[in-house]
Amino acid sequence: MFDEAERGTRPRNVHEIGQDLSVLSVSDLDERIEALRREIARLEEDRRRKLASQEAARAAFKF
């Protein structure tokens, strides 16, 4: 069995930056907007964790 990547197809709800939006319904757009908002929140949280880790390291080695 092949997955989508091996067949050269994408799942319907995967968004590609710059793709043609004219083929998407309002519902499709709403789904993608929500998925992108969740992804942005995930990225921001990871960034916060990494910044906190960097700051802790700086504080530990500060004399």
Secondary structure, 3 states (H helix, E strand, C coil): CCCHHHHCCCCCCCCCCCCCCCCCCHHHHHHHHHHHHHHHHHHHHHHHHHHHHHHHHHHHCCC
